[in-house]
Each structure stands twice: as C-alpha cells, then as structure tokens.
Amino acid sequence: MAENQTEEENLKVAVAHTIKWNVIDRVSSQVLYAITGIVLARMLSQEDFGLVTAILVFQAFASLFIDSGFSSALIQRKEPTRLDYSTVLWFNLGMAVVLYIILFFASPLIAQLFGGDERLIPLARVMFLSFILNASAIVQTNILMKRMEVRMVAVSNSIGLIAGSVVGIGLAVTGWGAWAMVWQTIAIGAVKSVILWLTGGWRPLWAFSSESLRSCFAVGSGVMFSSFLNTAFQNISGFIIGLKAGLVPLGYYGQADKWSKMGVMSLSQVLTASFLPLLSKVQDDPERYVRMCVKTHRFTAYLLFPAMGLLILMARPVFHTLFGTKWDPSIILFQILLGQGVFTVLMLLYRNYILGLGKAKLLVVTEIVRDVAAIVAIALVFPYIGLESPDSPVEGLKYLLCGQFVASALTWGVTLYYVIRLTNRGLREYVFDIMPYFFQTVLISILCVFIGNLDLQPLIICLLQSVTFVCLYLGGNFLMNSKIQRDAIDYLKGRL
C-alpha cells in the first residue's frame, strides 16, 4: 500500500514537472508566434494569407501519412525498444520523401483548384520541404515525451520560432509577400530538428524491422485513420471557402483559424503531452486509471472554460489592439472557432483515455460521426457560403462555422459515451466534473461584458476584462474550496 502511494506521488511529481515544461513551451512558443503573426498580419495582404492557407490545407493531410500514428503507438507502449524507434524514424523519413515528390509534381493541380493562381506552384513546392524537416524530429520528440523529459523540446521549439521570426519578418519587411510565411515555416522546422538531434542523445540503428512496424500498427493505424478524419474536419472549412468564396475571404478565415488555434491547440497540446504518458503507466490498474481520468478531467475543465471564455469575451478589443480594424471580419469567425475549440480540447482529452487503454479503433468511430455531421452541415449551408453583406464580407462563412460547431458538439457526446463505457463512470459524474467551471465562466463573462461597452482604448478594455475575470474566477473557486485550484497553487508554490 505504501509502495503504491509512493509510486503515485512520484507520478504526480513527474506529471507536474512535465506540465510545467509544456506550459513553458506553449507560452514561449505562442508569444514568439504571436509577435511574428502580428507583424505579418499588419504588413501582408489578405490575399497573401489566402495563398498560404490554401497550401496548408494539403500540408495538413500529407503530414498525417508521414507519421501514420506510430508515434502515439510508441507513447502508448510501455517499453519501446531502440529498434522500434529506429523503424518508425526510417518509415517517417521515407514517407516524407515520397509525399514531397508526389506533391511537387501535383502543385500545378493544386493551383488549378484555387482559380488557376500560378503563384501557388513555387510557394507549395518550397513549403512542402518542411515535411522532410519535421519528419526527422518526430521520433526525437517522441522519446523525450515518453521519458517525460520535455525541457529540450521546449527549448528547440523556442529557438526554432525565434529563427523563423527573424526570417519571416525580415522577408516581409523587404517585400517578399507570401514567401515570408513559407520561409518562416522552413526555418522553424530546420532549426528545431538540428537542436533535437544535437542534444537528444539518441541515435537510430541502421536497421528496419517490419515486425516492429506491424506491432505498432494495431494502435497506430487507428490513430492515423482517426487523425486523418480529424484533419479532414479541421481543414474542410478552409478548402470549401477557397473554392466557393475566393482567396480574400479565405485570408480572413485563415487569420481567425490561426489565432483561435493558438489558444485551443496550446491547451490541448499541454494536456495531451502531459497526461498520455501518465495514463500509459497505469493502464493495467483499472482503479488507478479511472482515478487519473477524474483528476485530469476536472483539471482540464478548470483551465479550459475560463481560457476560452475570456478569449471570446476579449476578441474585439484584442483584434483592435493588435491589428487595428484591418481584420475586423475575422473577429466573429474567431469567436465561433473558440467555442468549437472547447469541444475539440475535451475530445482530445477523451482520446487520451481511449488511447491509454489501447482502444484506438474507437477513435475512428467518433471521427466518422464528426465527419458525417460536418459534411451534412456543409451540404445544408453550401449555397450560402459565398454570401456577403454591406457590413460583413464573411456572412456566409458564419453559417459554415456554426454548422461545424454543431458537428463538434455531437462528436463530443459520442466520444463521451465510449469513455463512460471504458471507465465505468456515469454520465452525471462526467458532467458534474465540468459544470462548476462552465457556469462560473458564463456568469463572470456576463459581468465583464459591461466593461467591453465602456468608451475606453481597446488595450485598457483588455486589461480591465482580464484582471476582473481572473480575480472573480480564482475567488469563486476559493470560496467553493476547489481541490483542483489548491493543487495548482501548491505546485506553483513548490510544495510538490
């Protein structure tokens, strides 16, 4: 009994340490990414962003095939060998080269899809080089995450983003337009990969094991297929907008999507990277597994709802502070995407619960539900996607994103159903985990709306709303004696 308690405390400390470095990674990365994004958003045109967003749709799909879910399979596996890691590395690099060659020759076809704009051809051919750079760093990152030693991952990300910022801003200032974002992407991938190879302390075997690859396939194939469906869902809106509405509305959408993902994916990446290795360690102990699920569920809700609520609340003053009024049509799209992001983060957390038990095939079912719902929603609003009004050039895009919001909510319910079956906890327990934080966020947001109506500078409104929101939220949880908040504060004080 004492041994189990000691082991659990050690796991708790390891997770806290991992969360700390993941938070440092995310915060530093997003600050650097935001600074560059603000400069580029002010200097480049909506059409420049539309060009790059069109390329990113194809890049997102191709990246899935490079890894094929095998990295998740290695994290889920208790004791992967050096041969396992080496095999996945050579597979990743081989797939990256093959896909680059295919897309190099397919670039003219991509340009034809988006109105025959031939500027897309050279942009795409250079941007797709990032496949090979990123593929070389996947296993190095995976090994550090498996060990829950993510400090160098954070360092490599930050230095890569600094290099990318220098390249991107330098090219934007000298008038390179969309090329600034393309070479920024290449610089980030190259620098990150070099740092991880120099500091990671791992070198691959010059060997490839088909048996090892097959052993990863049971989990990896499910993750890859579900990730493919998830990527289809995440990128189908951009693809449809580019075809139906054109590059300028696509640019507005691209800005909203990029800035919303900075919040949504930062939270999901911190929690995913921190909790999956922990869950894999206790997968053979059902009681401890469920206990870990409860804690991570409540902790996620504690962070998620106020973070998304505050961003939605401050969307207009934040955009005006950063960009002036140039990107005003993106604001409503940004808010809808953040609302959808709540379901995205929760679903990614539930994916960890399912994946931690090796039930990756269930992920495919949930993604099929979401993609079918998304396609139905797109079919219903398709005639209206290109609509514009005197006040909004993105009127039709609002209908499109609201449909995707509903599809995400439906998929959250289906994913939760499977998690309930796997963990033997009732629906009421899962709902009660998150409701206190949801209702607090709603009530505090209503109070803070009045601050947004004051005749003040946007930056002052941001500061007043954020300070008021945080104080009320922390105070409310203190009065409710929230254990999650106490644990978080104890860690910050160094008690763990």
Protein Blocks (a to p, Z undefined) as FASTA:
>chain_A
ZZmmmmmmmmmmmmmmmmmmmmmmmmmmmmmmmmmmmmmmmmmcfklmmmmmmmmmmmmm
mmmmmnnommmmmmmpmbacfklmmmmmmmmmmmmmmmmmmmmmmmmmmmmmnoopaklm
mmmmmmmmmmmmmmmmmmmmmmmmmnopaklmmmmmmmmmmmmmmmmmmmmmnonmjmlm
mmmmmmmmmmmmmmmmmmnopacdddddfklmmmmmmmmmmmmmmmmmmmmmmmmmmmmm
mmmnojklmmmmmmmmmmmmmmmmmmmmmmmmmmmmmmmmmmmmmklmmmmmmmmmmmmm
mmmmmmmmmmmmmmmmmmmmmnommlmmmmmmmmmmmmmmmmmmmmmmmmmmmmmnopam
lmmmmmmmmmmmmmmmmmmmmmmmmpccfklcklmmmmmmmmmmmmmmmmmmmmmmmmmm
mnopafklmmmmmmmmmmmmmmmmmmmmmmmmpccdfklmmmmmmmmmmmmmmmmmmmno
paklmmmmmmmnopZZ
